[in-house]
Amino acid sequence: MNPITKTILGIPLALIVWAVVYLLAYAGLTLLDMTRGLSENWLQSIFREWFTPAVGGFAAIHAVNRVLGGANLKWVAIVFCAPLVFLYIGFSLYLIVTYGDQLEYSLGEQITQWGMAIATCIGSFIAVNGLKNDA
């Protein structure tokens, strides 16, 4: 299989791996916080919201590297992350501008959600740079 095909196939693989790892990490940290009595702590919540997508982004790129060895990891990460950031942040900004007084979310909650998208990209690019240096 040529590198372009591997790169194209790496994008849906990255999305699937990200979703699975994100959900498992989020559930695991939530259970850990519940056993420690910190499930309602705002700082623990922010850590959980920003750490788990970063782990998912890292795992997604790492899985693409393992399964599709010749894929261009940089392009997989860009195509995986750019729409996530631009569409999510753009859509939420659109909702704030259009329906700002009717939304139930505060700006702090929106920033936390934006942080999730950015954390996913940071985790992905850490994996790209780390795996590139290992090769």
N, CA, C and O atoms as a printed pandas DataFrame, in Angstrom:
     atom_number atom_name residue_name chain_id  residue_number  x_coord  y_coord  z_coord
0              1         N          MET        A               1    0.842   -1.167    0.000
1              2        CA          MET        A               1    0.000    0.000    0.000
2              3         C          MET        A               1    0.898    1.244    0.000
3              4         O          MET        A               1    1.882    1.298    0.737
4              5         N          ASN        A               2    0.564    2.226   -0.812
5              6        CA          ASN        A               2    1.410    3.412   -0.907
6              7         C          ASN        A               2    1.147    4.377    0.265
7              8         O          ASN        A               2    0.114    4.276    0.927
8              9         N          PRO        A               3    2.066    5.298    0.517
9             10        CA          PRO        A               3    1.942    6.204    1.664
10            11         C          PRO        A               3    0.699    7.105    1.620
11            12         O          PRO        A               3    0.150    7.439    2.670
12            13         N          ILE        A               4    0.253    7.497    0.437
13            14        CA          ILE        A               4   -0.930    8.362    0.346
14            15         C          ILE        A               4   -2.177    7.600    0.802
15            16         O          ILE        A               4   -3.006    8.141    1.533
16            17         N          THR        A               5   -2.304    6.359    0.372
17            18        CA          THR        A               5   -3.436    5.536    0.791
18            19         C          THR        A               5   -3.400    5.305    2.297
19            20         O          THR        A               5   -4.432    5.372    2.964
20            21         N          LYS        A               6   -2.211    5.032    2.831
21            22        CA          LYS        A               6   -2.079    4.834    4.273
22            23         C          LYS        A               6   -2.457    6.102    5.034
23            24         O          LYS        A               6   -3.088    6.033    6.089
24            25         N          THR        A               7   -2.075    7.247    4.502
25            26        CA          THR        A               7   -2.413    8.510    5.156
26            27         C          THR        A               7   -3.920    8.726    5.150
27            28         O          THR        A               7   -4.491    9.137    6.159
28            29         N          ILE        A               8   -4.567    8.453    4.019
29            30        CA          ILE        A               8   -6.022    8.616    3.916
30            31         C          ILE        A               8   -6.735    7.652    4.862
31            32         O          ILE        A               8   -7.696    8.036    5.527
32            33         N          LEU        A               9   -6.274    6.414    4.926
33            34        CA          LEU        A               9   -6.882    5.442    5.838
34            35         C          LEU        A               9   -6.573    5.762    7.305
35            36         O          LEU        A               9   -7.305    5.347    8.204
36            37         N          GLY        A              10   -5.506    6.487    7.532
37            38        CA          GLY        A              10   -5.131    6.828    8.905
38            39         C          GLY        A              10   -6.075    7.816    9.567
39            40         O          GLY        A              10   -6.180    7.843   10.793
40            41         N          ILE        A              11   -6.762    8.627    8.773
41            42        CA          ILE        A              11   -7.648    9.644    9.346
42            43         C          ILE        A              11   -8.847    9.021   10.052
43            44         O          ILE        A              11   -9.088    9.355   11.212
44            45         N          PRO        A              12   -9.618    8.126    9.411
45            46        CA          PRO        A              12  -10.724    7.512   10.170
46            47         C          PRO        A              12  -10.225    6.636   11.317
47            48         O          PRO        A              12  -10.877    6.545   12.358
48            49         N          LEU        A              13   -9.067    5.989   11.130
49            50        CA          LEU        A              13   -8.496    5.202   12.221
50            51         C          LEU        A              13   -8.183    6.108   13.417
51            52         O          LEU        A              13   -8.455    5.750   14.563
52            53         N          ALA        A              14   -7.614    7.275   13.142
53            54        CA          ALA        A              14   -7.304    8.218   14.218
54            55         C          ALA        A              14   -8.571    8.669   14.936
55            56         O          ALA        A              14   -8.583    8.776   16.162
56            57         N          LEU        A              15   -9.626    8.930   14.191
57            58        CA          LEU        A              15  -10.888    9.352   14.808
58            59         C          LEU        A              15  -11.467    8.271   15.711
59            60         O          LEU        A              15  -11.934    8.558   16.813
60            61         N          ILE        A              16  -11.435    7.036   15.245
61            62        CA          ILE        A              16  -11.976    5.929   16.037
62            63         C          ILE        A              16  -11.155    5.718   17.303
63            64         O          ILE        A              16  -11.707    5.590   18.396
64            65         N          VAL        A              17   -9.837    5.682   17.148
65            66        CA          VAL        A              17   -8.970    5.476   18.314
66            67         C          VAL        A              17   -9.127    6.629   19.302
67            68         O          VAL        A              17   -9.194    6.405   20.511
68            69         N          TRP        A              18   -9.185    7.867   18.790
69            70        CA          TRP        A              18   -9.363    9.013   19.678
70            71         C          TRP        A              18  -10.642    8.878   20.493
71            72         O          TRP        A              18  -10.630    9.090   21.706
72            73         N          ALA        A              19  -11.751    8.525   19.834
73            74        CA          ALA        A              19  -13.033    8.419   20.532
74            75         C          ALA        A              19  -12.991    7.349   21.618
75            76         O          ALA        A              19  -13.472    7.572   22.728
76            77         N          VAL        A              20  -12.419    6.194   21.304
77            78        CA          VAL        A              20  -12.366    5.096   22.270
78            79         C          VAL        A              20  -11.468    5.454   23.449
79            80         O          VAL        A              20  -11.858    5.278   24.603
80            81         N          VAL        A              21  -10.277    5.951   23.166
81            82        CA          VAL        A              21   -9.338    6.280   24.241
82            83         C          VAL        A              21   -9.867    7.436   25.079
83            84         O          VAL        A              21   -9.753    7.417   26.305
84            85         N          TYR        A              22  -10.441    8.439   24.429
85            86        CA          TYR        A              22  -11.006    9.575   25.165
86            87         C          TYR        A              22  -12.095    9.105   26.130
87            88         O          TYR        A              22  -12.088    9.469   27.306
88            89         N          LEU        A              23  -13.025    8.302   25.631
89            90        CA          LEU        A              23  -14.116    7.837   26.486
90            91         C          LEU        A              23  -13.620    6.967   27.633
91            92         O          LEU        A              23  -14.085    7.104   28.765
92            93         N          LEU        A              24  -12.677    6.071   27.346
93            94        CA          LEU        A              24  -12.137    5.217   28.407
94            95         C          LEU        A              24  -11.355    6.021   29.440
95            96         O          LEU        A              24  -11.497    5.786   30.640
96            97         N          ALA        A              25  -10.533    6.965   28.991
97            98        CA          ALA        A              25   -9.766    7.790   29.920
98            99         C          ALA        A              25  -10.685    8.677   30.741
99           100         O          ALA        A              25  -10.471    8.850   31.941
100          101         N          TYR        A              26  -11.701    9.238   30.111
101          102        CA          TYR        A              26  -12.641   10.100   30.825
102          103         C          TYR        A              26  -13.397    9.302   31.893
103          104         O          TYR        A              26  -13.552    9.750   33.029
104          105         N          ALA        A              27  -13.861    8.115   31.502
105          106        CA          ALA        A              27  -14.581    7.270   32.463
106          107         C          ALA        A              27  -13.659    6.832   33.601
107          108         O          ALA        A              27  -14.063    6.822   34.764
108          109         N          GLY        A              28  -12.424    6.471   33.262
109          110        CA          GLY        A              28  -11.481    6.052   34.297
110          111         C          GLY        A              28  -11.159    7.167   35.276
111          112         O          GLY        A              28  -11.133    6.943   36.486
112          113         N          LEU        A              29  -10.911    8.383   34.756
113          114        CA          LEU        A              29  -10.627    9.506   35.657
114          115         C          LEU        A              29  -11.860    9.902   36.469
115          116         O          LEU        A              29  -11.736   10.304   37.626
116          117         N          THR        A              30  -13.035    9.793   35.877
117          118        CA          THR        A              30  -14.262   10.093   36.615
118          119         C          THR        A              30  -14.444    9.109   37.761
119          120         O          THR        A              30  -14.783    9.508   38.875
120          121         N          LEU        A              31  -14.224    7.829   37.497
121          122        CA          LEU        A              31  -14.329    6.829   38.566
122          123         C          LEU        A              31  -13.279    7.054   39.643
123          124         O          LEU        A              31  -13.568    6.919   40.832
124          125         N          LEU        A              32  -12.069    7.394   39.236
125          126        CA          LEU        A              32  -11.021    7.681   40.210
126          127         C          LEU        A              32  -11.387    8.885   41.071
127          128         O          LEU        A              32  -11.200    8.860   42.287
128          129         N          ASP        A              33  -11.906    9.933   40.445
129          130        CA          ASP        A              33  -12.313   11.113   41.200
130          131         C          ASP        A              33  -13.480   10.809   42.127
131          132         O          ASP        A              33  -13.545   11.339   43.236
132          133         N          MET        A              34  -14.400    9.961   41.683
133          134        CA          MET        A              34  -15.537    9.601   42.532
134          135         C          MET        A              34  -15.078    8.833   43.752
135          136         O          MET        A              34  -15.588    9.061   44.849
136          137         N          THR        A              35  -14.119    7.922   43.586
137          138        CA          THR        A              35  -13.637    7.159   44.741
138          139         C          THR        A              35  -12.858    8.035   45.709
139          140         O          THR        A              35  -12.807    7.749   46.905
140          141         N          ARG        A              36  -12.252    9.100   45.198
141          142        CA          ARG        A              36  -11.507   10.025   46.051
142          143         C          ARG        A              36  -12.388   11.147   46.585
143          144         O          ARG        A              36  -11.923   11.970   47.373
144          145         N          GLY        A              37  -13.658   11.195   46.168
145          146        CA          GLY        A              37  -14.570   12.233   46.621
146          147         C          GLY        A              37  -14.360   13.566   45.925
147          148         O          GLY        A              37  -14.733   14.609   46.463
148          149         N          LEU        A              38  -13.772   13.549   44.746
149          150        CA          LEU        A              38  -13.466   14.784   44.024
150          151         C          LEU        A              38  -14.261   14.927   42.733
151          152         O          LEU        A              38  -13.875   15.700   41.856
152          153         N          SER        A              39  -15.351   14.207   42.605
153          154        CA          SER        A              39  -16.086   14.226   41.336
154          155         C          SER        A              39  -16.720   15.577   41.050
155          156         O          SER        A              39  -16.959   15.897   39.886
156          157         N          GLU        A              40  -17.002   16.380   42.064
157          158        CA          GLU        A              40  -17.607   17.690   41.859
158          159         C          GLU        A              40  -16.598   18.828   41.957
159          160         O          GLU        A              40  -16.987   19.995   41.904
160          161         N          ASN        A              41  -15.315   18.516   42.098
161          162        CA          ASN        A              41  -14.283   19.531   42.214
162          163         C          ASN        A              41  -14.026   20.139   40.838
163          164         O          ASN        A              41  -13.763   19.403   39.887
164          165         N          TRP        A              42  -14.094   21.458   40.710
165          166        CA          TRP        A              42  -13.962   22.113   39.405
166          167         C          TRP        A              42  -12.571   21.945   38.817
167          168         O          TRP        A              42  -12.430   21.834   37.600
168          169         N          LEU        A              43  -11.536   21.923   39.657
169          170        CA          LEU        A              43  -10.181   21.756   39.143
170          171         C          LEU        A              43   -9.979   20.345   38.590
171          172         O          LEU        A              43   -9.348   20.170   37.547
172          173         N          GLN        A              44  -10.505   19.356   39.275
173          174        CA          GLN        A              44  -10.440   17.983   38.770
174          175         C          GLN        A              44  -11.219   17.861   37.464
175          176         O          GLN        A              44  -10.801   17.148   36.552
176          177         N          SER        A              45  -12.341   18.553   37.377
177          178        CA          SER        A              45  -13.152   18.508   36.157
178          179         C          SER        A              45  -12.398   19.106   34.981
179          180         O          SER        A              45  -12.409   18.540   33.888
180          181         N          ILE        A              46  -11.743   20.241   35.189
181          182        CA          ILE        A              46  -10.971   20.857   34.106
182          183         C          ILE        A              46   -9.815   19.955   33.695
183          184         O          ILE        A              46   -9.552   19.799   32.502
184          185         N          PHE        A              47   -9.120   19.358   34.662
185          186        CA          PHE        A              47   -8.030   18.430   34.341
186          187         C          PHE        A              47   -8.565   17.274   33.503
187          188         O          PHE        A              47   -7.960   16.888   32.502
188          189         N          ARG        A              48   -9.702   16.727   33.921
189          190        CA          ARG        A              48  -10.305   15.601   33.197
190          191         C          ARG        A              48  -10.709   16.035   31.784
191          192         O          ARG        A              48  -10.509   15.288   30.826
192          193         N          GLU        A              49  -11.275   17.235   31.650
193          194        CA          GLU        A              49  -11.733   17.725   30.347
194          195         C          GLU        A              49  -10.577   18.007   29.395
195          196         O          GLU        A              49  -10.739   17.867   28.183
196          197         N          TRP        A              50   -9.426   18.397   29.905
197          198        CA          TRP        A              50   -8.299   18.759   29.034
198          199         C          TRP        A              50   -7.277   17.640   28.889
199          200         O          TRP        A              50   -6.609   17.555   27.858
200          201         N          PHE        A              51   -7.137   16.789   29.885
201          202        CA          PHE        A              51   -6.137   15.726   29.831
202          203         C          PHE        A              51   -6.585   14.571   28.944
203          204         O          PHE        A              51   -5.800   14.057   28.147
204          205         N          THR        A              52   -7.846   14.162   29.080
205          206        CA          THR        A              52   -8.305   12.983   28.341
206          207         C          THR        A              52   -8.313   13.181   26.821
207          208         O          THR        A              52   -7.960   12.239   26.110
208          209         N          PRO        A              53   -8.691   14.344   26.277
209          210        CA          PRO        A              53   -8.579   14.487   24.821
210          211         C          PRO        A              53   -7.136   14.484   24.337
211          212         O          PRO        A              53   -6.841   13.995   23.247
212          213         N          ALA        A              54   -6.231   15.037   25.159
213          214        CA          ALA        A              54   -4.814   15.027   24.776
214          215         C          ALA        A              54   -4.287   13.598   24.712
215          216         O          ALA        A              54   -3.546   13.246   23.794
216          217         N          VAL        A              55   -4.666   12.783   25.677
217          218        CA          VAL        A              55   -4.268   11.367   25.650
218          219         C          VAL        A              55   -4.873   10.677   24.431
219          220         O          VAL        A              55   -4.212    9.870   23.778
220          221         N          GLY        A              56   -6.128   10.996   24.128
221          222        CA          GLY        A              56   -6.767   10.421   22.939
222          223         C          GLY        A              56   -6.074   10.834   21.654
223          224         O          GLY        A              56   -5.892   10.009   20.758
224          225         N          GLY        A              57   -5.681   12.110   21.548
225          226        CA          GLY        A              57   -4.969   12.581   20.364
226          227         C          GLY        A              57   -3.624   11.904   20.208
227          228         O          GLY        A              57   -3.236   11.533   19.100
228          229         N          PHE        A              58   -2.906   11.738   21.317
229          230        CA          PHE        A              58   -1.617   11.051   21.280
230          231         C          PHE        A              58   -1.810    9.599   20.842
231          232         O          PHE        A              58   -1.094    9.104   19.972
232          233         N          ALA        A              59   -2.785    8.923   21.454
233          234        CA          ALA        A              59   -3.029    7.514   21.127
234          235         C          ALA        A              59   -3.478    7.343   19.682
235          236         O          ALA        A              59   -3.139    6.347   19.042
236          237         N          ALA        A              60   -4.237    8.303   19.162
237          238        CA          ALA        A              60   -4.718    8.206   17.783
238          239         C          ALA        A              60   -3.560    8.208   16.799
239          240         O          ALA        A              60   -3.510    7.373   15.896
240          241         N          ILE        A              61   -2.634    9.133   16.965
241          242        CA          ILE        A              61   -1.491    9.209   16.051
242          243         C          ILE        A              61   -0.563    8.007   16.259
243          244         O          ILE        A              61   -0.010    7.472   15.298
244          245         N          HIS        A              62   -0.399    7.599   17.488
245          246        CA          HIS        A              62    0.439    6.427   17.762
246          247         C          HIS        A              62   -0.156    5.169   17.105
247          248         O          HIS        A              62    0.580    4.345   16.562
248          249         N          ALA        A              63   -1.481    5.028   17.157
249          250        CA          ALA        A              63   -2.126    3.869   16.533
250          251         C          ALA        A              63   -1.964    3.890   15.018
251          252         O          ALA        A              63   -1.735    2.851   14.400
252          253         N          VAL        A              64   -2.083    5.061   14.428
253          254        CA          VAL        A              64   -1.879    5.167   12.974
254          255         C          VAL        A              64   -0.451    4.772   12.622
255          256         O          VAL        A              64   -0.222    4.083   11.628
256          257         N          ASN        A              65    0.500    5.203   13.424
257          258        CA          ASN        A              65    1.898    4.850   13.180
258          259         C          ASN        A              65    2.120    3.344   13.294
259          260         O          ASN        A              65    2.879    2.766   12.515
260          261         N          ARG        A              66    1.466    2.712   14.254
261          262        CA          ARG        A              66    1.632    1.262   14.449
262          263         C          ARG        A              66    0.935    0.442   13.362
263          264         O          ARG        A              66    1.500   -0.518   12.838
264          265         N          VAL        A              67   -0.288    0.829   13.032
265          266        CA          VAL        A              67   -1.084    0.027   12.098
266          267         C          VAL        A              67   -0.712    0.331   10.648
267          268         O          VAL        A              67   -0.620   -0.581    9.826
268          269         N          LEU        A              68   -0.499    1.596   10.337
269          270        CA          LEU        A              68   -0.210    2.021    8.970
270          271         C          LEU        A              68    1.157    2.691    8.953
271          272         O          LEU        A              68    1.264    3.913    8.849
272          273         N          GLY        A              69    2.197    1.877    9.057
273          274        CA          GLY        A              69    3.551    2.357    9.253
274          275         C          GLY        A              69    4.071    3.415    8.306
275          276         O          GLY        A              69    4.895    4.226    8.728
276          277         N          GLY        A              70    3.656    3.461    7.079
277          278        CA          GLY        A              70    4.205    4.426    6.147
278          279         C          GLY        A              70    3.361    5.677    5.968
279          280         O          GLY        A              70    3.634    6.486    5.081
280          281         N          ALA        A              71    2.333    5.849    6.804
281          282        CA          ALA        A              71    1.452    7.012    6.669
282          283         C          ALA        A              71    2.200    8.283    7.060
283          284         O          ALA        A              71    3.084    8.255    7.916
284          285         N          ASN        A              72    1.843    9.377    6.436
285          286        CA          ASN        A              72    2.406   10.678    6.779
286          287         C          ASN        A              72    1.664   11.181    8.021
287          288         O          ASN        A              72    0.549   11.694    7.924
288          289         N          LEU        A              73    2.294   11.027    9.184
289          290        CA          LEU        A              73    1.653   11.339   10.460
290          291         C          LEU        A              73    1.315   12.818   10.589
291          292         O          LEU        A              73    0.323   13.187   11.217
292          293         N          LYS        A              74    2.140   13.651    9.995
293          294        CA          LYS        A              74    1.879   15.089   10.074
294          295         C          LYS        A              74    0.558   15.428    9.396
295          296         O          LYS        A              74   -0.240   16.190    9.941
296          297         N          TRP        A              75    0.321   14.867    8.210
297          298        CA          TRP        A              75   -0.923   15.156    7.503
298          299         C          TRP        A              75   -2.117   14.516    8.182
299          300         O          TRP        A              75   -3.206   15.091    8.200
300          301         N          VAL        A              76   -1.926   13.335    8.740
301          302        CA          VAL        A              76   -3.023   12.711    9.493
302          303         C          VAL        A              76   -3.414   13.607   10.657
303          304         O          VAL        A              76   -4.600   13.836   10.896
304          305         N          ALA        A              77   -2.418   14.119   11.387
305          306        CA          ALA        A              77   -2.698   14.985   12.533
306          307         C          ALA        A              77   -3.369   16.284   12.096
307          308         O          ALA        A              77   -4.291   16.756   12.761
308          309         N          ILE        A              78   -2.921   16.861   10.994
309          310        CA          ILE        A              78   -3.521   18.117   10.524
310          311         C          ILE        A              78   -4.975   17.904   10.110
311          312         O          ILE        A              78   -5.854   18.665   10.513
312          313         N          VAL        A              79   -5.228   16.876    9.310
313          314        CA          VAL        A              79   -6.597   16.626    8.845
314          315         C          VAL        A              79   -7.484   16.154    9.988
315          316         O          VAL        A              79   -8.692   16.386    9.967
316          317         N          PHE        A              80   -6.908   15.504   10.973
317          318        CA          PHE        A              80   -7.640   15.044   12.154
318          319         C          PHE        A              80   -7.985   16.217   13.070
319          320         O          PHE        A              80   -9.086   16.255   13.620
320          321         N          CYS        A              81   -7.076   17.171   13.248
321          322        CA          CYS        A              81   -7.244   18.242   14.244
322          323         C          CYS        A              81   -7.841   19.528   13.705
323          324         O          CYS        A              81   -8.667   20.147   14.376
324          325         N          ALA        A              82   -7.452   19.936   12.536
325          326        CA          ALA        A              82   -7.891   21.250   12.030
326          327         C          ALA        A              82   -9.412   21.384   11.985
327          328         O          ALA        A              82   -9.943   22.376   12.483
328          329         N          PRO        A              83  -10.123   20.430   11.413
329          330        CA          PRO        A              83  -11.583   20.574   11.423
330          331         C          PRO        A              83  -12.156   20.567   12.839
331          332         O          PRO        A              83  -13.129   21.266   13.122
332          333         N          LEU        A              84  -11.561   19.788   13.712
333          334        CA          LEU        A              84  -12.025   19.735   15.095
334          335         C          LEU        A              84  -11.962   21.110   15.742
335          336         O          LEU        A              84  -12.925   21.548   16.372
336          337         N          VAL        A              85  -10.845   21.783   15.591
337          338        CA          VAL        A              85  -10.673   23.097   16.197
338          339         C          VAL        A              85  -11.529   24.143   15.490
339          340         O          VAL        A              85  -12.300   24.852   16.136
340          341         N          PHE        A              86  -11.399   24.241   14.181
341          342        CA          PHE        A              86  -12.088   25.308   13.461
342          343         C          PHE        A              86  -13.605   25.147   13.477
343          344         O          PHE        A              86  -14.327   26.125   13.668
344          345         N          LEU        A              87  -14.090   23.936   13.279
345          346        CA          LEU        A              87  -15.533   23.743   13.274
346          347         C          LEU        A              87  -16.120   23.868   14.680
347          348         O          LEU        A              87  -17.156   24.507   14.861
348          349         N          TYR        A              88  -15.475   23.270   15.664
349          350        CA          TYR        A              88  -16.026   23.319   17.013
350          351         C          TYR        A              88  -15.997   24.730   17.565
351          352         O          TYR        A              88  -17.008   25.226   18.062
352          353         N          ILE        A              89  -14.851   25.376   17.483
353          354        CA          ILE        A              89  -14.753   26.727   18.021
354          355         C          ILE        A              89  -15.583   27.689   17.178
355          356         O          ILE        A              89  -16.261   28.557   17.727
356          357         N          GLY        A              90  -15.541   27.552   15.865
357          358        CA          GLY        A              90  -16.340   28.412   15.002
358          359         C          GLY        A              90  -17.825   28.256   15.249
359          360         O          GLY        A              90  -18.555   29.245   15.315
360          361         N          PHE        A              91  -18.279   27.016   15.384
361          362        CA          PHE        A              91  -19.702   26.779   15.627
362          363         C          PHE        A              91  -20.128   27.313   16.987
363          364         O          PHE        A              91  -21.198   27.910   17.111
364          365         N          SER        A              92  -19.311   27.106   17.997
365          366        CA          SER        A              92  -19.693   27.601   19.316
366          367         C          SER        A              92  -19.645   29.126   19.377
367          368         O          SER        A              92  -20.465   29.735   20.064
368          369         N          LEU        A              93  -18.700   29.758   18.671
369          370        CA          LEU        A              93  -18.695   31.220   18.596
370          371         C          LEU        A              93  -19.930   31.732   17.867
371          372         O          LEU        A              93  -20.513   32.747   18.250
372          373         N          TYR        A              94  -20.321   31.025   16.821
373          374        CA          TYR        A              94  -21.550   31.384   16.106
374          375         C          TYR        A              94  -22.749   31.314   17.055
375          376         O          TYR        A              94  -23.585   32.217   17.058
376          377         N          LEU        A              95  -22.840   30.261   17.851
377          378        CA          LEU        A              95  -23.952   30.130   18.800
378          379         C          LEU        A              95  -23.931   31.234   19.845
379          380         O          LEU        A              95  -24.979   31.756   20.225
380          381         N          ILE        A              96  -22.729   31.591   20.311
381          382        CA          ILE        A              96  -22.624   32.653   21.313
382          383         C          ILE        A              96  -23.080   33.982   20.730
383          384         O          ILE        A              96  -23.830   34.719   21.370
384          385         N          VAL        A              97  -22.631   34.290   19.522
385          386        CA          VAL        A              97  -22.998   35.567   18.896
386          387         C          VAL        A              97  -24.486   35.599   18.558
387          388         O          VAL        A              97  -25.150   36.614   18.769
388          389         N          THR        A              98  -25.007   34.500   18.037
389          390        CA          THR        A              98  -26.395   34.471   17.582
390          391         C          THR        A              98  -27.392   34.312   18.732
391          392         O          THR        A              98  -28.399   35.016   18.799
392          393         N          TYR        A              99  -27.094   33.380   19.631
393          394        CA          TYR        A              99  -28.048   33.053   20.698
394          395         C          TYR        A              99  -27.456   33.277   22.080
395          396         O          TYR        A              99  -27.829   32.581   23.024
396          397         N          GLY        A             100  -26.553   34.223   22.222
397          398        CA          GLY        A             100  -25.803   34.417   23.455
398          399         C          GLY        A             100  -26.631   34.495   24.709
399          400         O          GLY        A             100  -26.278   33.884   25.718
400          401         N          ASP        A             101  -27.731   35.236   24.676
401          402        CA          ASP        A             101  -28.530   35.392   25.888
402          403         C          ASP        A             101  -29.423   34.194   26.166
403          404         O          ASP        A             101  -29.973   34.081   27.261
404          405         N          GLN        A             102  -29.579   33.296   25.198
405          406        CA          GLN        A             102  -30.444   32.133   25.370
406          407         C          GLN        A             102  -29.674   30.853   25.709
407          408         O          GLN        A             102  -30.281   29.837   26.048
408          409         N          LEU        A             103  -28.355   30.898   25.618
409          410        CA          LEU        A             103  -27.560   29.697   25.877
410          411         C          LEU        A             103  -27.508   29.387   27.363
411          412         O          LEU        A             103  -27.518   30.287   28.204
412          413         N          GLU        A             104  -27.454   28.108   27.667
413          414        CA          GLU        A             104  -27.360   27.681   29.054
414          415         C          GLU        A             104  -25.907   27.527   29.509
415          416         O          GLU        A             104  -25.654   27.360   30.703
416          417         N          TYR        A             105  -24.957   27.579   28.586
417          418        CA          TYR        A             105  -23.552   27.425   28.908
418          419         C          TYR        A             105  -22.928   28.781   29.191
419          420         O          TYR        A             105  -23.248   29.774   28.538
420          421         N          SER        A             106  -22.046   28.810   30.160
421          422        CA          SER        A             106  -21.316   30.041   30.437
422          423         C          SER        A             106  -20.084   30.107   29.538
423          424         O          SER        A             106  -19.714   29.121   28.900
424          425         N          LEU        A             107  -19.460   31.271   29.496
425          426        CA          LEU        A             107  -18.252   31.418   28.698
426          427         C          LEU        A             107  -17.140   30.514   29.237
427          428         O          LEU        A             107  -16.346   29.980   28.463
428          429         N          GLY        A             108  -17.082   30.342   30.546
429          430        CA          GLY        A             108  -16.087   29.444   31.141
430          431         C          GLY        A             108  -16.260   28.007   30.682
431          432         O          GLY        A             108  -15.276   27.309   30.434
432          433         N          GLU        A             109  -17.494   27.565   30.568
433          434        CA          GLU        A             109  -17.752   26.218   30.065
434          435         C          GLU        A             109  -17.377   26.108   28.595
435          436         O          GLU        A             109  -16.882   25.069   28.157
436          437         N          GLN        A             110  -17.609   27.170   27.829
437          438        CA          GLN        A             110  -17.220   27.157   26.425
438          439         C          GLN        A             110  -15.707   27.101   26.278
439          440         O          GLN        A             110  -15.189   26.370   25.434
440          441         N          ILE        A             111  -15.005   27.862   27.089
441          442        CA          ILE        A             111  -13.542   27.845   27.035
442          443         C          ILE        A             111  -13.012   26.468   27.403
443          444         O          ILE        A             111  -12.035   26.001   26.818
444          445         N          THR        A             112  -13.649   25.817   28.367
445          446        CA          THR        A             112  -13.253   24.452   28.722
446          447         C          THR        A             112  -13.459   23.521   27.538
447          448         O          THR        A             112  -12.609   22.672   27.269
448          449         N          GLN        A             113  -14.560   23.661   26.832
449          450        CA          GLN        A             113  -14.819   22.832   25.661
450          451         C          GLN        A             113  -13.821   23.130   24.544
451          452         O          GLN        A             113  -13.364   22.211   23.865
452          453         N          TRP        A             114  -13.479   24.403   24.346
453          454        CA          TRP        A             114  -12.469   24.753   23.340
454          455         C          TRP        A             114  -11.128   24.153   23.714
455          456         O          TRP        A             114  -10.372   23.703   22.853
456          457         N          GLY        A             115  -10.842   24.153   25.002
457          458        CA          GLY        A             115   -9.593   23.545   25.480
458          459         C          GLY        A             115   -9.508   22.072   25.134
459          460         O          GLY        A             115   -8.419   21.551   24.890
460          461         N          MET        A             116  -10.650   21.395   25.109
461          462        CA          MET        A             116  -10.650   19.981   24.728
462          463         C          MET        A             116  -10.171   19.804   23.289
463          464         O          MET        A             116   -9.368   18.916   23.002
464          465         N          ALA        A             117  -10.662   20.643   22.396
465          466        CA          ALA        A             117  -10.247   20.552   20.990
466          467         C          ALA        A             117   -8.764   20.869   20.849
467          468         O          ALA        A             117   -8.043   20.187   20.120
468          469         N          ILE        A             118   -8.317   21.890   21.537
469          470        CA          ILE        A             118   -6.906   22.277   21.451
470          471         C          ILE        A             118   -6.025   21.216   22.106
471          472         O          ILE        A             118   -4.939   20.927   21.604
472          473         N          ALA        A             119   -6.473   20.631   23.219
473          474        CA          ALA        A             119   -5.697   19.579   23.880
474          475         C          ALA        A             119   -5.554   18.349   22.992
475          476         O          ALA        A             119   -4.508   17.702   22.995
476          477         N          THR        A             120   -6.589   18.026   22.238
477          478        CA          THR        A             120   -6.505   16.909   21.292
478          479         C          THR        A             120   -5.392   17.165   20.285
479          480         O          THR        A             120   -4.597   16.274   19.987
480          481         N          CYS        A             121   -5.343   18.375   19.770
481          482        CA          CYS        A             121   -4.313   18.726   18.785
482          483         C          CYS        A             121   -2.920   18.719   19.408
483          484         O          CYS        A             121   -1.959   18.275   18.779
484          485         N          ILE        A             122   -2.811   19.200   20.623
485          486        CA          ILE        A             122   -1.504   19.204   21.299
486          487         C          ILE        A             122   -1.017   17.772   21.498
487          488         O          ILE        A             122    0.148   17.470   21.239
488          489         N          GLY        A             123   -1.905   16.888   21.958
489          490        CA          GLY        A             123   -1.530   15.482   22.113
490          491         C          GLY        A             123   -1.132   14.838   20.801
491          492         O          GLY        A             123   -0.194   14.042   20.753
492          493         N          SER        A             124   -1.845   15.180   19.734
493          494        CA          SER        A             124   -1.524   14.635   18.412
494          495         C          SER        A             124   -0.155   15.092   17.945
495          496         O          SER        A             124    0.637   14.290   17.450
496          497         N          PHE        A             125    0.126   16.373   18.101
497          498        CA          PHE        A             125    1.393   16.893   17.610
498          499         C          PHE        A             125    2.572   16.482   18.500
499          500         O          PHE        A             125    3.705   16.402   18.024
500          501         N          ILE        A             126    2.318   16.223   19.775
501          502        CA          ILE        A             126    3.373   15.634   20.608
502          503         C          ILE        A             126    3.712   14.241   20.084
503          504         O          ILE        A             126    4.881   13.864   20.012
504          505         N          ALA        A             127    2.687   13.486   19.723
505          506        CA          ALA        A             127    2.922   12.149   19.165
506          507         C          ALA        A             127    3.649   12.224   17.835
507          508         O          ALA        A             127    4.569   11.445   17.588
508          509         N          VAL        A             128    3.245   13.158   16.967
509          510        CA          VAL        A             128    3.905   13.288   15.666
510          511         C          VAL        A             128    5.383   13.597   15.861
511          512         O          VAL        A             128    6.231   12.949   15.245
512          513         N          ASN        A             129    5.704   14.556   16.690
513          514        CA          ASN        A             129    7.094   14.929   16.909
514          515         C          ASN        A             129    7.882   13.862   17.633
515          516         O          ASN        A             129    9.055   13.648   17.329
516          517         N          GLY        A             130    7.260   13.186   18.587
517          518        CA          GLY        A             130    7.943   12.115   19.306
518          519         C          GLY        A             130    8.197   10.901   18.435
519          520         O          GLY        A             130    9.272   10.305   18.492
520          521         N          LEU        A             131    7.206   10.529   17.622
521          522        CA          LEU        A             131    7.368    9.372   16.756
522          523         C          LEU        A             131    8.302    9.661   15.603
523          524         O          LEU        A             131    8.998    8.765   15.126
524          525         N          LYS        A             132    8.325   10.912   15.148
525          526        CA          LYS        A             132    9.230   11.289   14.067
526          527         C          LYS        A             132   10.684   11.185   14.533
527          528         O          LYS        A             132   11.560   10.771   13.773
528          529         N          ASN        A             133   10.930   11.564   15.788
529          530        CA          ASN        A             133   12.276   11.509   16.314
530          531         C          ASN        A             133   12.735   10.088   16.607
531          532         O          ASN        A             133   13.933    9.806   16.592
532          533         N          ASP        A             134   11.773    9.177   16.879
533          534        CA          ASP        A             134   12.130    7.796   17.161
534          535         C          ASP        A             134   12.498    7.032   15.878
535          536         O          ASP        A             134   13.259    6.065   15.915
536          537         N          ALA        A             135   11.950    7.478   14.758
537          538        CA          ALA        A             135   12.157    6.746   13.502
538          539         C          ALA        A             135   13.597    6.803   13.039
539          540         O          ALA        A             135   13.934    6.237   12.000
